Amino acid sequence: MLTKKSLTFLALATVTVFLAVQGYRVWLLNSVKFISFDSRLKEISGIEFDKRQRLWAINDGGDAPRLYQLNDKGDIVRSIEITNAKNSDWEDMTQDYFGHFFIGDFGNNDNDREWLTIYKIENPIDIKGDTTTAEIIKFTYPKFKAVNGEKPRKNVHYDVEAFIYYKRNLYLFTKNRTSPFDGKTRLYRIGDHAANFNAEYIDEFLTCTIIKELCWVTSAALSPDRTKLVLLDSERLWLFENWKDDDFFSGDAYQIDLGIVTQKEAVTFAADNNTIIFTDEVFNGIGGNGYSIQLDKADKIPIRKKFKKPSRAKP
């Protein structure tokens, strides 16, 4: 029978272990921090290196339609405005083989934006002034239609904060807003040029189902050699390799712990295909930093039980 003294000891031991774990997770994130960003970049939602390995960033919705070049101290050294764009809810950046940047204005918190936008601009290296114009790519999902038998409004996969370019297409990873939360991110494909597209469903992957805010996919990046994909959430990276065709969820999958939970919103690869840069937004005075990890040194946990691949749907 447990005594009052033993119960007190167990409670203290539990608190001590919890604090030790949290302390380790704080250390884990801070140990890879390498930069703090200009105060004007409180809500970085996308980052990308240009072909000269200069880092560019965008802010979340509410900012002007600008992208910002940063130096190695996190200061803004240049900004470019896209004159035919607006920043309704900018959420991620990617680039093609030629260095054209794509900026995703596809945040859809309430799942009520039918048509979403991606702006395609020329390689920033080739932009001489402080303004440019964009090709405008529009897309919609299988217009609130059922996927795998779901009822239209139950299918709340119309919010996206992550995308990549691959073989002349753009690939979107949904930010799941199901209730109850089922932890799956869906993969969709659209074209990479100015047109109106119906996003094509490809596959889905189960991240985690603990708390949706910890499992939401908030950014994506493809390595320059096109062999590694990472998805970012608030406390981890999901790494994918050895996939088949363009189904990135068909190969090997790993989980990489990034430490304490912060509002992590942007990720990209450096030119060496091994260095990953990710950032967090400022939230309650915490964040606004950049972090760097090396994949060959990271603790990669194999995912042994993935969501069983469904038959390819035709939404």
HUPE-V442434 format. One record per backbone hydrogen bond with DSSP energy under -0.5 kcal/mol. CO is the residue of the C=O (numbers start at 1). NH is the residue of the N-H. E is the energy in kcal/mol with one decimal. If there is no record, write none. Layout:
BEGIN
co->CO nh->NH e->E
co->CO nh->NH e->E
END
This chain:
BEGIN
co->3 nh->7 e->-2.5
co->4 nh->8 e->-2.1
co->5 nh->9 e->-2.2
co->6 nh->10 e->-2.5
co->7 nh->11 e->-2.3
co->8 nh->12 e->-2.5
co->9 nh->13 e->-2.7
co->10 nh->14 e->-2.4
co->11 nh->15 e->-2.3
co->12 nh->16 e->-2.5
co->13 nh->17 e->-2.4
co->14 nh->18 e->-2.5
co->15 nh->19 e->-2.7
co->16 nh->20 e->-2.2
co->17 nh->21 e->-2.6
co->18 nh->22 e->-2.7
co->19 nh->23 e->-2.6
co->20 nh->24 e->-2.2
co->21 nh->25 e->-2.2
co->22 nh->26 e->-2.3
co->23 nh->27 e->-2.3
co->24 nh->28 e->-2.8
co->25 nh->29 e->-1.8
co->25 nh->260 e->-2.0
co->26 nh->30 e->-2.5
co->27 nh->31 e->-2.3
co->29 nh->32 e->-1.4
co->30 nh->33 e->-0.9
co->32 nh->292 e->-2.6
co->35 nh->290 e->-2.9
co->38 nh->41 e->-2.5
co->41 nh->44 e->-0.6
co->42 nh->282 e->-2.8
co->43 nh->60 e->-1.9
co->46 nh->58 e->-1.9
co->48 nh->56 e->-2.5
co->50 nh->53 e->-2.2
co->54 nh->50 e->-2.3
co->55 nh->70 e->-2.9
co->56 nh->48 e->-1.9
co->57 nh->68 e->-2.9
co->58 nh->45 e->-2.2
co->58 nh->46 e->-1.0
co->60 nh->63 e->-1.2
co->64 nh->66 e->-2.5
co->65 nh->82 e->-2.9
co->66 nh->59 e->-0.5
co->67 nh->80 e->-2.4
co->68 nh->57 e->-2.3
co->69 nh->77 e->-2.7
co->69 nh->78 e->-1.1
co->70 nh->55 e->-0.6
co->71 nh->74 e->-1.7
co->74 nh->38 e->-2.3
co->75 nh->71 e->-2.1
co->75 nh->77 e->-0.5
co->78 nh->69 e->-3.1
co->80 nh->67 e->-2.1
co->81 nh->83 e->-0.8
co->81 nh->132 e->-2.1
co->82 nh->85 e->-1.5
co->86 nh->88 e->-1.1
co->87 nh->62 e->-1.6
co->89 nh->107 e->-1.8
co->92 nh->104 e->-2.6
co->94 nh->102 e->-2.9
co->96 nh->99 e->-1.5
co->100 nh->96 e->-1.6
co->101 nh->121 e->-2.7
co->102 nh->94 e->-1.8
co->103 nh->105 e->-0.8
co->103 nh->119 e->-2.6
co->104 nh->91 e->-2.9
co->104 nh->92 e->-0.6
co->104 nh->106 e->-1.0
co->105 nh->117 e->-1.7
co->106 nh->160 e->-1.3
co->108 nh->111 e->-2.3
co->112 nh->114 e->-0.8
co->116 nh->139 e->-2.1
co->117 nh->105 e->-2.3
co->118 nh->137 e->-2.8
co->119 nh->103 e->-2.7
co->119 nh->121 e->-0.5
co->120 nh->135 e->-2.7
co->121 nh->101 e->-1.1
co->123 nh->126 e->-2.3
co->124 nh->127 e->-1.1
co->126 nh->128 e->-0.7
co->130 nh->81 e->-2.5
co->132 nh->83 e->-2.4
co->135 nh->120 e->-2.4
co->135 nh->137 e->-0.6
co->136 nh->138 e->-0.5
co->137 nh->118 e->-2.5
co->138 nh->197 e->-2.6
co->139 nh->116 e->-3.0
co->140 nh->199 e->-3.2
co->141 nh->143 e->-3.1
co->142 nh->145 e->-3.9
co->147 nh->150 e->-1.4
co->151 nh->154 e->-1.2
co->151 nh->155 e->-1.0
co->152 nh->155 e->-1.0
co->154 nh->156 e->-1.9
co->155 nh->157 e->-1.4
co->156 nh->177 e->-1.6
co->159 nh->175 e->-3.4
co->162 nh->173 e->-2.5
co->164 nh->171 e->-2.7
co->166 nh->169 e->-0.9
co->168 nh->192 e->-0.7
co->169 nh->166 e->-2.7
co->170 nh->190 e->-2.5
co->171 nh->164 e->-1.7
co->172 nh->174 e->-0.5
co->172 nh->188 e->-2.3
co->173 nh->161 e->-0.9
co->173 nh->162 e->-0.7
co->174 nh->176 e->-0.8
co->183 nh->207 e->-3.0
co->185 nh->205 e->-2.2
co->186 nh->174 e->-2.2
co->186 nh->188 e->-0.5
co->187 nh->202 e->-2.9
co->187 nh->203 e->-1.0
co->188 nh->172 e->-2.4
co->189 nh->200 e->-2.6
co->190 nh->170 e->-2.7
co->195 nh->138 e->-2.7
co->195 nh->197 e->-0.5
co->197 nh->140 e->-2.1
co->197 nh->199 e->-0.6
co->199 nh->201 e->-0.6
co->200 nh->189 e->-1.8
co->203 nh->187 e->-3.0
co->205 nh->185 e->-2.6
co->205 nh->207 e->-0.7
co->211 nh->214 e->-1.8
co->211 nh->215 e->-0.9
co->212 nh->215 e->-0.9
co->212 nh->216 e->-1.8
co->216 nh->218 e->-0.6
co->219 nh->232 e->-2.5
co->221 nh->230 e->-2.6
co->223 nh->226 e->-2.5
co->227 nh->242 e->-0.5
co->228 nh->223 e->-2.7
co->229 nh->240 e->-2.8
co->230 nh->221 e->-2.0
co->231 nh->238 e->-2.7
co->232 nh->218 e->-2.8
co->232 nh->219 e->-0.8
co->234 nh->262 e->-1.4
co->235 nh->258 e->-2.7
co->235 nh->259 e->-0.5
co->236 nh->233 e->-2.2
co->237 nh->239 e->-0.5
co->237 nh->256 e->-2.6
co->238 nh->231 e->-2.2
co->239 nh->254 e->-2.4
co->240 nh->229 e->-2.1
co->241 nh->252 e->-2.2
co->244 nh->247 e->-2.4
co->246 nh->248 e->-1.2
co->247 nh->244 e->-0.8
co->247 nh->250 e->-2.1
co->252 nh->241 e->-2.1
co->253 nh->303 e->-2.5
co->254 nh->239 e->-2.4
co->255 nh->301 e->-2.9
co->256 nh->237 e->-2.3
co->262 nh->264 e->-2.1
co->263 nh->281 e->-2.8
co->266 nh->279 e->-2.1
co->268 nh->277 e->-2.7
co->270 nh->273 e->-1.5
co->274 nh->295 e->-2.8
co->275 nh->270 e->-2.5
co->276 nh->293 e->-2.3
co->277 nh->268 e->-2.4
co->278 nh->291 e->-2.7
co->279 nh->265 e->-1.5
co->279 nh->266 e->-1.0
co->280 nh->288 e->-1.3
co->281 nh->283 e->-0.5
co->283 nh->286 e->-1.8
co->286 nh->283 e->-3.2
co->288 nh->37 e->-2.7
co->289 nh->280 e->-1.6
co->290 nh->34 e->-2.5
co->290 nh->35 e->-1.4
co->291 nh->278 e->-2.0
co->293 nh->276 e->-2.7
co->293 nh->295 e->-0.5
co->294 nh->297 e->-1.5
co->294 nh->298 e->-1.0
co->295 nh->298 e->-0.6
co->298 nh->300 e->-1.1
co->299 nh->257 e->-0.5
co->299 nh->301 e->-0.6
co->300 nh->302 e->-0.7
co->301 nh->255 e->-2.3
co->302 nh->304 e->-0.8
co->304 nh->306 e->-0.5
END
